[in-house]
Amino acid sequence: MKYAWPWELSRAGVLNMNKRNISYIGRYNPRKHYKRVDDKLITKQLALANGIAVPDLIGVVKEQHDIEQIPAMVLGKSGFVIKPAKGSGGKGIMVITRVENGRYYKANGNEVTPNEIYRHVSNTLSGLFSLGGKPDVALVEGLIEFDPIFNGVSYEGVPDIRLIVFKGFPVMGMLRCSTAASDGKANLHQGAVGIGLDIATGRSLHAVQFDVPVDKHPDTHFPLSNIQVPHWETLLHTASSAYEMCELGYLGTDMVLDKNRGPLLLELNARPGLTIQIANGKGILPRLKHVESLKGPAMSVEQRVEYAKKHFCDMPLF
């Protein structure tokens, strides 16, 4: 593994956690608006009100006695997802990809019993997966239909697209692909593969797993170069429009591609992680400073996207 001195990272434009927290999250994200992104139910409602497509909401479990209604909620569904409304980092998400004769199965083929589902949702309501351990509600959502264009790029899970948006400008993006190590979840800390994406085109630039460069997916051995994310323009416009929707200046947007519905907004993050820089092989700080330096009248979503495509199109430095 290659290590670098702090001044080397600074010279490469790498944003560290302290500067992110103070200069960007603290300065540009008003706390009064955090609930718009910290609560996935509120985020979904805001997105729908703003014409942004999201996964179908099957139901909401708010009380312990409501848990027994889940089998009726998902009756006739080929699969479903249970997630905490106030969870973070992929914690507490249960994905059921197959339902047969009232029995539930994960992507790896393991059966999940009704008792396991009830216990999981009970833990969700008690706040086991929520920010700060506060009582929560469980969302039951429709299963996303995997876009076959990503066959081999992800393992037992749906890949998602993270875009960092600053003052409405999409400044950096990556494709997160699940692995056996990440248990089918697109979470880099758990072992998912992060693939840096060119803002202008949506093409892959650089890929890492556990912060180490990789050329192929560790499980499928699919080559990770020359990947083209489809619907890239729609993804950029959706991410950019989230700025007006939630009124947070420094934002992470997570989206997926459904084979039937196209791009869907999964969630927003007021404290997006920094590993996107490793996935891109480039520091994000110069792009943030560039946006801060802009003068003149406010730009529309379309203008911000075109500006970002023109000015943040580049190849990795390290």
N, C-alpha and C positions, 0 to 999 in steps of 0.2 A: 504493500500500500504506500502511496506517495503522500508525504506530509509537506506542508508549506508554512513558512513563518507568517505571522500576522501582517507584517508590512508587505509581504508578497501578495497576500490575498487582497489587501487594500489597494495595491497598485493595479491588480487585475479587476478592480471594480466590484469585488464581492461584498454584498451586504451582510453584516453580522447581526446577531439577535438583538443586541443592545441598541444599535442604531435603528433597526427595524421597529423595535418597540417604542423608542422615544421620538425619532424623527418622522416616522411614517404612520404607524398605528396610533400612537398617542396624539399626533398632530392633526391627522386627517380623518380619523374615525370617531365621531361624536358618540359617547357612551349611550346616549338616549336612543340611538338607532341600533344598538347591538342586538336587541331582541328580534329584529327583522331577519337576521342571519343565524342567530344562535338557536332559534326555534324553527325547525324545519316545517312545521305546520303553517306558521305565519309566512315563511318564505314561499311556500307553495301557493298560499292564498294571494300574496302579492304578485307572484309570477302570473297566475291566471288572470288577475285584474289588469295586468300589463300586456296580455296577449302572448306570453311566453309559455311554450309547451313544457309540461312536466309529466312524470310518470303518473298513471292513474291512481287515485286514492280509493282503496276498497273500503277502508273503515278506520276508525280511531278508537283505541281502548284507553279509557280514562280512569276506570276504577277496577279494583280487584275482581268484583263480581261480574264485570264485563268480559273477563278472559274466556269464560266458557262459551261466548258467542263466536269465537274465532272460526271454528269448523263451519258454522253456518255462513259466515262472511265469505269464506274462500271456496264454498261449494261450487263446483263447476269450473274452477280455475285450474289451469294446467300447472301453475306455479305462483309464488307470491314472495314478498319481502316484508320482514318485520324490522323496524328500526326505531330507536329512541328519537323523539322529537328534538331533544337537546343534547344528543350525543356528539362526540367529536373523534376524529382520527379513525373512523371506521369501527369504533367499539360498539358492541351491542347489536350489530346488523346480522340478522339471520336470513339466509337466502334459501328458499325451497324451490328447486328447479323442476320437480316432478311430483305430481299427486296421482296416486293409483289406489282406487278402492278405499278411499279415506285414509291412506297411508302417505307419509310425507318423506321426501328424499332430497338430500343435498346434491350438489353437482358431482361430488366424488362417489356417489352411489350409496353413501351411508344413510340409513333410515333415521329420522327424527321422530320420536314418539310424541303423542299429544301431551303427555306429562312433561316432556322436555320443553315443548313450546310454552306450556302454561308457566313453568318455572322461569323460563327466559323472560316472558312478558311480565311476570310478577317482579322479577329483579329490575326490569326496565322501569316499572311504575315506582319502585322504591328509590330510584335514583342511582342505581349501581353504575350506569353508563353515562350519566349526564354530567355536564360541567358543574363542578362544585358539589356533586352528590345530591342535588336538589330533586325532589319528587318530579316525575316526568309522566308523559303519556307515550303510548306506542302507536306508531303509524303502520297500517297494513296496506302495502302498495302492490300494484300489478307488477308482474315480472317483465323486465325489459327483454325484448326479443333480440338476441345477439345478431349484429350485422355481420353477415358472412365475409365481408371484406377483411375482417380482422381474424379470420381463421388462422390459427397457428401463432398469432401475435400474443395471445393471452391463453392462460391455462385455467380451466374450470372457473371462469368468472368473466364478467363483462368489463372491458377496458374503459377507462374514462379519460376525459380531456380536462386538464387543469390550465386555466388561463389567469395570469395575474393582471389585474386592471388597476391602473393608477390615474385618478382624476378622469376616469372615463376612457383612457387609452389602454388597449391591450398591449402589454409590454413584454411578456414572456409566456411561453406555453410548453406543456409537455403532455405526452400520452403515458398513462399509468396502466401497466398490464399485470394482471395477477399471475402468480406462480404457485407451485406446490407449497413452497415455503410460506407464502402469504395466505394460505388456506382459501384461495379463490377470491381474495379481497385485493383491491387496487390500492394498497397502502404501502408506501415505500419503506417505512420503518419495520414492517412485518416481512419484507422480502420481495415486494413487487418490483418489477422493472420500470424504471423511469426513462422515457425517450424524449429528449429535447426536440422541439419543433420550431421550424422557421416561421416566424410571424407572418411573413408575406405569402407563403405558399402552403403551409401545413405539412411540409416534408420533414422527415426525420433527420436530425443532425448528429446525435450522440446518444449513447444509451448506457445506463448504469444499473447495477443491483448491489445493494448494501454499499453504495458509494464507490464501487469499483467498476470501471468500464467493461462492457460486454458487447460482443458482436452478434451473438445469437441468444434466443430465448433459452433459459437453462433447462426447460422441460420439453419444449417442442422442437428446439434447435432451429427455429425459424430465423432467418437472417433479419436483423433489425435495421439495416440500411435501406434507403430508398423506399421507406414507407410513406404513403400519401394518405393523409386523413381526408376523407370526403366531407362535403358540406362545409368546407373551411370558412367560406364567407359568412354563412349563417351562424356558425359558432362564434366568429369574431364579433358580429353584430349583436348576438345575444349577450355575450360577455360585456360588451361596451354599454349596452342599454341597462345592465344591472346597476350601473353607477347612479342613474336617476332614480331607479326603483328603490334602492335601499339607502341612498344618500351617505354612503361610506366611500372615502377617497382611496383607501388602500384595501384591495379586495381580492380574494381568490374565488373563482367560479369553477364549479365542477359540473361537467356535462357528459352525456353518453349519446351514442348513436343507436337508435332503434331501427331495425330493418324495415319496419312499416311506417313509423312516424317520423323518422329522421332525428335531428338533434333534440335532446330533452335536457332541461336544467335539473340537476340532482340537488345541489345545495350551494350555498354561499358561505364564505369563511372570512371573518373579520381579522383573523390572525394567521394568514397563510404561511406555511413553512418555507424554509430557505433551501431545501434540497433541490428545488427546481433549477437552481444555479448549477448544481453538480450535473444534473441531467442534461443541461444545455452546454456545459463546458464553458460557461461565461457568467460573469457577474452581472447582476441586474442594476447595480447602483448608477452607472452612467445613463441608463435609460430613464431612471426615476429623476435624476437631476436634469436631464434634457426636458422632460415634461414640466418640471418646476420652473424652468427658464422661459417657457412660452408666454408670450404677451399677446394682447389683442383680444378680439371678441370671442365669446364662447363658441365652440364648434358643435355641430350636430353629431349624432352617432356615426353617420356615414362618413363625415369629414374626419372624425377621430380615427376610424378604422383605416381609411386611406392614408392618413398621416403616419400611423403606426407601421403599416406595410412598407411605406417608403423609407422610413428612418430607422426601423429596428430589424431590418433584414440583414443578417450577417451570419458568418460561420463561427464555430467555437474557437476560443483562444487557448484552452488548456484541456 
